[in-house]
């Protein structure tokens, strides 16, 4: 078998035109070993009994740990981390994107916050396809700040939070105003898109000082973003939707050609919802409701609950086969049903019912792979986990969808807008068909695992369609094989679907799974493709484990620039 080195994560739209347009960047594959994560030392396993955070950027994790050290709670720490990531990881997350939280106190009282910006009330005609970049792709509002705002209110009201709102933004404002060292990840993703940047409205002025792509380690400042963050810190979260900043954002988007208006921004709200749940190995896995694919991750794990994984050797062909087959069955249900429940009926109770999960498990044959002709969805994001000395926990994801989102910067705000609206369909038969005011299907689904009724695992990952797949591997290793987070995150993983350099819907597997595993899976009918060990295609999950005695262990994926830090 030929092991083909592939470019790091391609989170592009799954259209022939877009794939063809990216072939000009194929030479980057020759330098894949230099991509983020490839040459980094493996992050240490963090341990503590006083509090812990994890994120894909060490400065962001440090900001969260500072909040915990000052007596802040997990929500306050997560907001501080999220704000810093908006500055230091601009290619994956930003103020102009969406966000989600799973929140629990020590007693296991769980709630979720869903921050999905809705489509503009008045939409243009999209002949043929929704664009994936540019102002036409900036068609949904951003709800990240709304999630922070609602979470902060919960922190003050339910958890007795004492940290001032403005203090949670101090590090983010500092790094935006005074600069921070560019990460290898930022340089990689900007270099990958070098042929497209000139077409992105306002992008070069903000992200290409002196007309050049910043190099890794170079100090990068964002004074306009610093002023926007300061407005939010000074005037509160609704400033982003109803204040002077909102007016400037709306004016900038209008000038670029986006259909979004100030009224659209003002209607944006985060929703508090009851989490979805599925039983797993004596505990409960929790996720977000549609239009996220939280139900998909839970359906995969509910199917796997029907198999005795502990009797199947980890990293064997049987292990990967049963996970992949469960993914296929859950993805078929997802594509058939999951969309905004305000517009369509999403039968989540049926999807997670004992009858459905039993029936799906019976369909899996251990000697034969099911066919997989389904479309792959792409996207990028950043995972944040936090747990505090009081036993409160937050599992969070933030996103701008594709790397660099729509590519559109909103006027003089320094805010890069996301392109999540590109995930809508123009097919009138699709549950995810585009409508004014509708929320798009969302791949983000941070999660939490309760054991004995209390938070035991916080987890989430970047990677769009890869998210449920990565989580299936990480969760089974954490729960069924009792691995610590560092070990579980470092093991070989798979991705079913297309990538930048391989448009087949093949099963990509990290090559350190071993040649025997590849040959056994191929014999069962899986179309195999090898990707390098520790490949970015396998996602960037983070995880924190909280034991019954209060001891915490955490890690962020060794494929990322991230770090878990404990008090």
PAKEMAR-657752 format. One record per residue (C-alpha): x, y, z. Coordinates in nm, 3 decimals. Layout:
{node {X Y Z}}
...
# end
This chain:
{node {0.000 0.000 0.000}}
{node {0.126 0.347 -0.086}}
{node {0.122 0.591 0.198}}
{node {0.037 0.926 0.042}}
{node {0.137 1.239 0.233}}
{node {-0.158 1.474 0.231}}
{node {-0.196 1.846 0.294}}
{node {-0.322 1.941 0.635}}
{node {-0.693 1.987 0.694}}
{node {-0.884 2.100 0.386}}
{node {-1.199 2.255 0.511}}
{node {-1.319 2.378 0.172}}
{node {-1.661 2.348 0.012}}
{node {-1.735 2.019 -0.150}}
{node {-1.783 2.147 -0.502}}
{node {-1.592 2.049 -0.812}}
{node {-1.516 2.411 -0.898}}
{node {-1.370 2.477 -0.556}}
{node {-1.164 2.159 -0.552}}
{node {-1.030 2.235 -0.900}}
{node {-0.948 2.589 -0.795}}
{node {-0.739 2.464 -0.507}}
{node {-0.514 2.242 -0.714}}
{node {-0.283 2.538 -0.770}}
{node {-0.185 2.503 -0.403}}
{node {-0.088 2.137 -0.438}}
{node {0.281 2.219 -0.403}}
{node {0.211 2.290 -0.037}}
{node {0.175 1.917 0.013}}
{node {0.547 1.885 -0.043}}
{node {0.594 2.083 0.277}}
{node {0.335 1.901 0.485}}
{node {0.595 1.806 0.744}}
{node {0.630 2.175 0.825}}
{node {0.258 2.224 0.882}}
{node {0.135 2.306 1.235}}
{node {0.174 2.026 1.481}}
{node {0.413 1.821 1.267}}
{node {0.732 1.910 1.455}}
{node {0.595 2.010 1.792}}
{node {0.687 1.832 2.111}}
{node {0.398 1.635 2.254}}
{node {0.214 1.852 2.511}}
{node {0.227 1.728 2.867}}
{node {-0.068 1.578 3.047}}
{node {-0.190 1.847 3.284}}
{node {-0.296 1.749 3.637}}
{node {-0.467 1.946 3.913}}
{node {-0.733 1.930 4.180}}
{node {-0.798 2.307 4.183}}
{node {-0.902 2.386 3.827}}
{node {-0.806 2.328 3.465}}
{node {-0.846 2.474 3.116}}
{node {-0.764 2.356 2.766}}
{node {-0.761 2.534 2.429}}
{node {-0.576 2.525 2.095}}
{node {-0.351 2.822 2.187}}
{node {-0.131 2.848 2.493}}
{node {-0.186 3.223 2.542}}
{node {-0.562 3.161 2.549}}
{node {-0.522 2.878 2.800}}
{node {-0.304 3.105 3.014}}
{node {-0.577 3.371 3.011}}
{node {-0.830 3.117 3.134}}
{node {-0.597 2.991 3.405}}
{node {-0.545 3.350 3.524}}
{node {-0.921 3.385 3.571}}
{node {-0.937 3.061 3.771}}
{node {-0.640 3.168 3.980}}
{node {-0.819 3.494 4.063}}
{node {-1.117 3.297 4.196}}
{node {-1.319 3.302 3.877}}
{node {-1.543 3.017 3.770}}
{node {-1.542 2.797 3.460}}
{node {-1.779 3.020 3.259}}
{node {-1.566 3.327 3.328}}
{node {-1.251 3.137 3.230}}
{node {-1.412 3.008 2.909}}
{node {-1.514 3.361 2.804}}
{node {-1.159 3.488 2.862}}
{node {-1.018 3.199 2.660}}
{node {-1.268 3.255 2.380}}
{node {-1.187 3.626 2.363}}
{node {-0.812 3.561 2.333}}
{node {-0.865 3.296 2.066}}
{node {-1.055 3.556 1.861}}
{node {-0.723 3.742 1.848}}
{node {-0.458 3.469 1.837}}
{node {-0.640 3.209 1.623}}
{node {-0.818 3.436 1.370}}
{node {-0.819 3.171 1.097}}
{node {-1.042 2.939 1.305}}
{node {-1.255 3.164 1.528}}
{node {-1.363 3.524 1.566}}
{node {-1.623 3.777 1.683}}
{node {-1.801 3.737 1.351}}
{node {-1.870 3.367 1.408}}
{node {-2.083 3.128 1.615}}
{node {-2.032 2.950 1.947}}
{node {-2.177 2.676 2.171}}
{node {-2.149 2.579 2.536}}
{node {-2.239 2.279 2.749}}
{node {-2.247 2.400 3.110}}
{node {-2.278 2.201 3.432}}
{node {-2.239 2.263 3.802}}
{node {-2.084 2.003 4.031}}
{node {-2.421 1.837 4.094}}
{node {-2.475 1.769 3.724}}
{node {-2.737 2.034 3.651}}
{node {-2.664 2.076 3.281}}
{node {-2.777 2.336 3.031}}
{node {-2.661 2.418 2.679}}
{node {-2.621 2.750 2.502}}
{node {-2.662 2.745 2.125}}
{node {-2.525 3.049 1.943}}
{node {-2.616 3.021 1.575}}
{node {-2.659 3.338 1.373}}
{node {-2.971 3.338 1.155}}
{node {-2.986 3.413 0.782}}
{node {-3.057 3.768 0.672}}
{node {-3.428 3.851 0.661}}
{node {-3.392 3.969 0.302}}
{node {-3.181 3.743 0.086}}
{node {-3.054 3.792 -0.268}}
{node {-3.111 3.537 -0.541}}
{node {-2.832 3.280 -0.552}}
{node {-2.817 3.142 -0.906}}
{node {-2.678 2.790 -0.900}}
{node {-2.498 2.783 -0.565}}
{node {-2.436 2.978 -0.247}}
{node {-2.082 3.121 -0.265}}
{node {-1.837 2.989 -0.010}}
{node {-1.629 3.308 0.013}}
{node {-1.697 3.676 -0.022}}
{node {-1.993 3.895 0.077}}
{node {-2.249 3.650 -0.064}}
{node {-2.127 3.393 0.188}}
{node {-2.157 3.642 0.477}}
{node {-2.531 3.584 0.496}}
{node {-2.584 3.479 0.860}}
{node {-2.527 3.684 1.173}}
{node {-2.260 3.588 1.427}}
{node {-2.373 3.465 1.768}}
{node {-2.046 3.409 1.957}}
{node {-2.075 3.730 2.158}}
{node {-2.440 3.649 2.236}}
{node {-2.328 3.318 2.388}}
{node {-2.066 3.493 2.603}}
{node {-2.329 3.746 2.714}}
{node {-2.588 3.485 2.813}}
{node {-2.326 3.264 2.978}}
{node {-2.201 3.556 3.184}}
{node {-2.555 3.624 3.308}}
{node {-2.583 3.257 3.409}}
{node {-2.248 3.279 3.585}}
{node {-2.360 3.578 3.790}}
{node {-2.709 3.449 3.863}}
{node {-2.661 3.074 3.915}}
{node {-2.295 3.044 4.016}}
{node {-2.238 3.367 4.203}}
{node {-1.967 3.479 3.960}}
{node {-1.766 3.776 4.085}}
{node {-1.533 3.858 3.794}}
{node {-1.614 4.183 3.615}}
{node {-1.721 4.149 3.251}}
{node {-1.455 4.390 3.126}}
{node {-1.176 4.205 3.309}}
{node {-1.243 3.894 3.100}}
{node {-1.132 4.083 2.788}}
{node {-0.813 4.239 2.922}}
{node {-0.575 3.981 2.776}}
{node {-0.755 3.972 2.440}}
{node {-0.738 4.350 2.410}}
{node {-0.372 4.347 2.511}}
{node {-0.277 4.091 2.246}}
{node {-0.479 4.267 1.977}}
{node {-0.334 4.610 2.057}}
{node {0.027 4.514 2.135}}
{node {0.061 4.200 1.928}}
{node {0.140 3.832 1.974}}
{node {0.367 3.586 1.790}}
{node {0.199 3.444 1.479}}
{node {0.145 3.069 1.513}}
{node {0.263 2.816 1.254}}
{node {-0.106 2.732 1.211}}
{node {-0.199 3.089 1.111}}
{node {0.092 3.112 0.868}}
{node {0.006 2.774 0.717}}
{node {-0.359 2.855 0.653}}
{node {-0.285 3.199 0.513}}
{node {-0.017 3.059 0.284}}
{node {-0.256 2.786 0.172}}
{node {-0.506 3.054 0.062}}
{node {-0.245 3.288 -0.088}}
{node {-0.401 3.269 -0.435}}
{node {-0.740 3.381 -0.303}}
{node {-0.659 3.656 -0.054}}
{node {-0.662 3.947 -0.300}}
{node {-1.031 3.880 -0.369}}
{node {-1.137 3.896 -0.002}}
{node {-1.291 4.230 0.097}}
{node {-1.072 4.415 0.349}}
{node {-0.869 4.106 0.434}}
{node {-0.525 4.213 0.316}}
{node {-0.540 4.545 0.502}}
{node {-0.589 4.365 0.834}}
{node {-0.408 4.034 0.795}}
{node {-0.125 4.122 0.555}}
{node {0.071 4.410 0.707}}
{node {0.316 4.556 0.454}}
{node {0.138 4.349 0.191}}
{node {0.292 4.020 0.306}}
{node {0.172 3.710 0.491}}
{node {0.305 3.726 0.849}}
{node {0.558 3.457 0.926}}
{node {0.547 3.226 1.226}}
{node {0.690 3.401 1.529}}
{node {0.643 3.749 1.382}}
{node {0.457 3.995 1.606}}
{node {0.110 4.061 1.469}}
{node {-0.112 4.348 1.585}}
{node {-0.481 4.416 1.521}}
{node {-0.558 4.769 1.647}}
{node {-0.906 4.783 1.493}}
{node {-1.001 4.453 1.658}}
{node {-0.862 4.585 1.987}}
{node {-1.100 4.882 1.967}}
{node {-1.394 4.651 1.888}}
{node {-1.311 4.427 2.184}}
{node {-1.280 4.733 2.406}}
{node {-1.631 4.845 2.302}}
{node {-1.770 4.503 2.400}}
{node {-1.573 4.502 2.727}}
{node {-1.693 4.853 2.815}}
{node {-2.055 4.844 2.700}}
{node {-2.151 4.474 2.731}}
{node {-2.231 4.194 2.491}}
{node {-2.532 4.362 2.328}}
{node {-2.300 4.636 2.202}}
{node {-2.212 4.391 1.926}}
{node {-2.576 4.371 1.817}}
{node {-2.741 4.701 1.911}}
{node {-2.471 4.959 1.990}}
{node {-2.230 5.179 1.801}}
{node {-2.014 4.878 1.720}}
{node {-2.316 4.701 1.570}}
{node {-2.383 5.000 1.346}}
{node {-2.023 5.002 1.225}}
{node {-2.030 4.625 1.165}}
{node {-2.354 4.653 0.967}}
{node {-2.219 4.945 0.762}}
{node {-1.901 4.754 0.683}}
{node {-2.089 4.443 0.579}}
{node {-2.327 4.645 0.361}}
{node {-2.038 4.821 0.191}}
{node {-1.881 4.482 0.116}}
{node {-2.207 4.355 -0.038}}
{node {-2.341 4.131 0.241}}
{node {-2.722 4.108 0.276}}
{node {-2.701 4.145 0.656}}
{node {-2.848 4.457 0.818}}
{node {-2.844 4.622 1.158}}
{node {-3.194 4.479 1.219}}
{node {-3.059 4.129 1.150}}
{node {-2.786 4.182 1.410}}
{node {-3.035 4.311 1.666}}
{node {-3.248 3.996 1.630}}
{node {-2.954 3.767 1.710}}
{node {-2.982 3.578 2.039}}
{node {-2.821 3.276 2.202}}
{node {-3.064 3.005 2.310}}
{node {-3.059 2.815 2.637}}
{node {-3.178 2.459 2.570}}
{node {-3.216 2.127 2.746}}
{node {-2.934 1.896 2.637}}
{node {-2.980 1.576 2.442}}
{node {-2.870 1.262 2.629}}
{node {-2.776 0.904 2.553}}
{node {-2.670 0.630 2.794}}
{node {-2.316 0.498 2.761}}
{node {-2.130 0.249 2.985}}
{node {-2.315 0.339 3.302}}
{node {-2.301 0.714 3.241}}
{node {-2.460 0.972 3.014}}
{node {-2.325 1.154 2.709}}
{node {-2.473 1.500 2.657}}
{node {-2.492 1.714 2.345}}
{node {-2.660 2.010 2.178}}
{node {-2.989 2.003 1.992}}
{node {-3.040 2.062 1.618}}
{node {-2.954 2.236 1.400}}
{node {-2.621 2.113 1.539}}
{node {-2.504 1.758 1.477}}
{node {-2.489 1.688 1.850}}
{node {-2.756 1.424 1.791}}
{node {-2.521 1.258 1.539}}
{node {-2.238 1.210 1.788}}
{node {-2.485 1.073 2.041}}
{node {-2.636 0.838 1.783}}
{node {-2.291 0.702 1.694}}
{node {-2.211 0.641 2.060}}
{node {-2.555 0.489 2.122}}
{node {-2.489 0.239 1.844}}
{node {-2.144 0.159 1.987}}
{node {-2.304 0.102 2.330}}
{node {-2.455 -0.213 2.173}}
{node {-2.104 -0.360 2.116}}
{node {-1.865 -0.495 2.377}}
{node {-1.573 -0.274 2.277}}
{node {-1.368 -0.374 2.579}}
{node {-1.340 -0.721 2.421}}
{node {-1.219 -0.573 2.091}}
{node {-0.849 -0.481 2.088}}
{node {-0.800 -0.105 2.056}}
{node {-0.631 -0.005 1.728}}
{node {-0.739 -0.331 1.562}}
{node {-0.922 -0.359 1.232}}
{node {-1.236 -0.463 1.425}}
{node {-1.212 -0.146 1.635}}
{node {-1.193 0.093 1.339}}
{node {-1.450 -0.103 1.139}}
{node {-1.727 -0.087 1.400}}
{node {-1.666 0.284 1.461}}
{node {-1.675 0.365 1.090}}
{node {-1.992 0.165 1.029}}
{node {-2.166 0.339 1.319}}
{node {-2.060 0.675 1.170}}
{node {-2.214 0.585 0.833}}
{node {-2.550 0.495 0.982}}
{node {-2.570 0.809 1.196}}
{node {-2.463 1.035 0.907}}
{node {-2.742 0.899 0.687}}
{node {-2.994 0.999 0.955}}
{node {-2.826 1.336 1.001}}
{node {-2.842 1.430 0.634}}
{node {-3.204 1.315 0.615}}
{node {-3.333 1.507 0.917}}
{node {-3.107 1.763 1.086}}
{node {-3.185 2.131 1.024}}
{node {-3.340 2.424 1.211}}
{node {-3.631 2.280 1.416}}
{node {-3.807 2.616 1.389}}
{node {-3.862 2.533 1.022}}
{node {-3.869 2.152 0.999}}
{node {-3.950 1.860 1.226}}
{node {-3.632 1.691 1.351}}
{node {-3.721 1.358 1.517}}
{node {-3.442 1.355 1.777}}
{node {-3.634 1.124 2.011}}
{node {-3.673 0.871 1.731}}
{node {-3.308 0.902 1.628}}
{node {-3.189 0.830 1.983}}
{node {-3.457 0.572 2.067}}
{node {-3.372 0.221 2.179}}
{node {-3.548 0.082 1.872}}
{node {-3.344 0.292 1.627}}
{node {-3.011 0.230 1.798}}
{node {-3.079 -0.145 1.823}}
{node {-3.178 -0.162 1.456}}
{node {-2.868 0.028 1.344}}
{node {-2.641 -0.195 1.553}}
{node {-2.795 -0.506 1.393}}
{node {-2.715 -0.371 1.047}}
{node {-2.341 -0.367 1.115}}
{node {-2.158 -0.670 0.977}}
{node {-1.810 -0.717 1.112}}
{node {-1.689 -0.881 0.789}}
{node {-1.820 -0.628 0.536}}
{node {-1.821 -0.249 0.495}}
{node {-2.135 -0.065 0.392}}
{node {-2.108 0.161 0.085}}
{node {-2.057 0.532 0.148}}
{node {-2.177 0.764 -0.132}}
{node {-2.254 1.066 0.086}}
{node {-2.143 1.427 0.067}}
{node {-1.874 1.550 0.304}}
{node {-1.911 1.880 0.494}}
{node {-1.616 2.094 0.595}}
{node {-1.532 2.354 0.858}}
{node {-1.290 2.479 1.120}}
{node {-1.330 2.569 1.484}}
{node {-1.159 2.586 1.823}}
{node {-1.237 2.380 2.135}}
{node {-1.234 2.526 2.488}}
{node {-1.271 2.328 2.810}}
{node {-1.272 2.464 3.165}}
{node {-1.343 2.329 3.512}}
{node {-1.303 2.520 3.838}}
{node {-1.238 2.465 4.208}}
{node {-1.614 2.473 4.274}}
{node {-1.685 2.175 4.051}}
{node {-1.840 2.377 3.766}}
{node {-1.752 2.282 3.409}}
{node {-1.783 2.424 3.057}}
{node {-1.732 2.250 2.724}}
{node {-1.728 2.502 2.438}}
{node {-1.667 2.545 2.065}}
{node {-1.624 2.863 1.859}}
{node {-1.604 2.887 1.481}}
{node {-1.588 3.097 1.164}}
{node {-1.674 2.783 0.957}}
{node {-1.407 2.759 0.681}}
{node {-1.058 2.870 0.773}}
{node {-1.079 3.252 0.749}}
{node {-1.459 3.232 0.718}}
{node {-1.605 3.438 0.435}}
{node {-1.279 3.632 0.402}}
{node {-1.476 3.956 0.451}}
{node {-1.365 4.206 0.717}}
{node {-1.654 4.426 0.837}}
{node {-1.539 4.781 0.760}}
{node {-1.302 4.936 1.013}}
{node {-1.390 4.695 1.297}}
{node {-1.114 4.440 1.233}}
{node {-1.383 4.170 1.258}}
{node {-1.363 3.883 1.010}}
{node {-1.710 3.748 0.925}}
{node {-1.790 3.379 0.906}}
{node {-1.946 3.190 0.613}}
{node {-2.167 2.940 0.796}}
{node {-2.452 3.035 0.563}}
{node {-2.267 2.849 0.288}}
{node {-2.382 2.526 0.453}}
{node {-2.742 2.599 0.351}}
{node {-2.885 2.416 0.051}}
{node {-3.069 2.564 -0.248}}
{node {-3.250 2.235 -0.302}}
{node {-3.613 2.301 -0.202}}
{node {-3.644 1.938 -0.092}}
{node {-3.359 1.968 0.159}}
{node {-3.447 2.022 0.527}}
{node {-3.158 2.270 0.528}}
{node {-3.288 2.479 0.236}}
{node {-3.205 2.849 0.268}}
{node {-3.478 3.074 0.412}}
{node {-3.468 3.423 0.560}}
{node {-3.429 3.413 0.940}}
{node {-3.340 3.043 0.941}}
{node {-3.041 2.900 1.127}}
{node {-2.809 2.681 0.917}}
{node {-2.711 2.322 0.990}}
{node {-2.410 2.332 1.222}}
{node {-2.133 2.075 1.258}}
{node {-2.023 2.203 1.600}}
{node {-2.109 1.979 1.894}}
{node {-1.907 2.012 2.215}}
{node {-2.004 1.754 2.473}}
{node {-1.990 1.634 2.829}}
{node {-2.000 1.289 2.991}}
{node {-2.164 1.248 3.329}}
{node {-2.064 0.965 3.559}}
{node {-2.253 0.919 3.882}}
{node {-2.459 1.218 3.773}}
{node {-2.160 1.455 3.777}}
{node {-1.928 1.589 3.503}}
{node {-1.656 1.335 3.432}}
{node {-1.538 1.424 3.079}}
{node {-1.534 1.753 2.888}}
{node {-1.459 1.714 2.519}}
{node {-1.488 1.863 2.174}}
{node {-1.296 1.898 1.852}}
{node {-1.251 2.094 1.534}}
{node {-1.322 1.926 1.201}}
{node {-1.682 1.959 1.071}}
{node {-1.789 1.612 0.948}}
{node {-1.479 1.484 1.122}}
{node {-1.608 1.599 1.462}}
{node {-1.836 1.302 1.539}}
{node {-1.575 1.065 1.395}}
{node {-1.291 1.208 1.601}}
{node {-1.510 1.213 1.912}}
{node {-1.608 0.848 1.863}}
{node {-1.241 0.751 1.869}}
{node {-1.152 0.979 2.159}}
{node {-1.453 0.885 2.374}}
{node {-1.417 0.511 2.328}}
{node {-1.052 0.535 2.425}}
{node {-1.128 0.750 2.728}}
{node {-1.425 0.541 2.847}}
{node {-1.400 0.186 2.708}}
{node {-1.020 0.160 2.725}}
{node {-0.968 0.387 3.028}}
{node {-0.690 0.593 2.869}}
{node {-0.582 0.927 3.014}}
{node {-0.660 1.230 2.792}}
{node {-0.305 1.272 2.662}}
{node {-0.284 0.908 2.552}}
{node {-0.634 0.901 2.406}}
{node {-0.576 1.216 2.200}}
{node {-0.247 1.092 2.058}}
{node {-0.368 0.757 1.923}}
{node {-0.429 0.699 1.547}}
{node {-0.757 0.832 1.412}}
{node {-0.961 0.812 1.094}}
{node {-1.167 1.036 0.867}}
{node {-1.436 0.910 0.633}}
{node {-1.480 1.152 0.342}}
{node {-1.311 1.385 0.096}}
{node {-1.000 1.593 0.164}}
{node {-0.806 1.859 -0.026}}
{node {-0.577 1.615 -0.204}}
{node {-0.812 1.316 -0.220}}
{node {-1.166 1.383 -0.346}}
{node {-1.273 1.020 -0.298}}
{node {-1.508 0.934 -0.016}}
{node {-1.245 0.694 0.111}}
{node {-1.154 0.597 0.465}}
{node {-0.849 0.799 0.562}}
{node {-0.652 0.641 0.846}}
{node {-0.331 0.758 1.009}}
{node {-0.052 0.535 0.891}}
{node {0.071 0.447 1.240}}
{node {-0.239 0.227 1.275}}
{node {-0.020 -0.026 1.093}}
{node {-0.012 -0.201 0.756}}
{node {-0.198 -0.506 0.888}}
{node {-0.495 -0.293 0.993}}
{node {-0.502 -0.129 0.648}}
{node {-0.502 -0.461 0.466}}
{node {-0.771 -0.613 0.691}}
{node {-1.000 -0.312 0.646}}
{node {-0.946 -0.313 0.271}}
{node {-1.043 -0.681 0.263}}
{node {-1.377 -0.591 0.422}}
{node {-1.451 -0.345 0.141}}
{node {-1.327 -0.015 0.285}}
{node {-1.164 0.209 0.024}}
{node {-0.847 0.297 0.214}}
{node {-0.621 0.601 0.201}}
{node {-0.326 0.650 0.436}}
{node {-0.255 0.987 0.592}}
{node {0.056 1.072 0.795}}
{node {0.070 0.992 1.163}}
{node {-0.050 1.289 1.373}}
{node {-0.221 1.437 1.068}}
{node {-0.422 1.759 1.095}}
{node {-0.699 1.578 0.906}}
{node {-0.773 1.385 1.225}}
{node {-0.899 1.695 1.408}}
{node {-0.780 1.895 1.709}}
{node {-0.975 1.764 2.008}}
{node {-0.926 1.865 2.367}}
{node {-1.038 1.677 2.677}}
{node {-1.049 1.715 3.053}}
{node {-1.124 1.426 3.289}}
{node {-1.260 1.496 3.637}}
{node {-1.250 1.202 3.878}}
{node {-1.486 1.152 4.169}}
{node {-1.215 1.262 4.416}}
{node {-1.175 1.595 4.232}}
{node {-0.851 1.505 4.058}}
{node {-0.836 1.649 3.705}}
{node {-0.634 1.544 3.401}}
{node {-0.639 1.732 3.070}}
{node {-0.468 1.764 2.735}}
{node {-0.506 1.925 2.396}}
{node {-0.431 1.736 2.080}}
{node {-0.058 1.694 2.002}}
{node {-0.152 1.773 1.639}}
{node {-0.242 2.129 1.747}}
{node {-0.074 2.437 1.895}}
{node {-0.281 2.391 2.212}}
{node {-0.221 2.317 2.576}}
{node {-0.411 2.213 2.885}}
{node {-0.310 2.401 3.199}}
{node {-0.400 2.329 3.560}}
{node {-0.378 2.539 3.874}}
# end
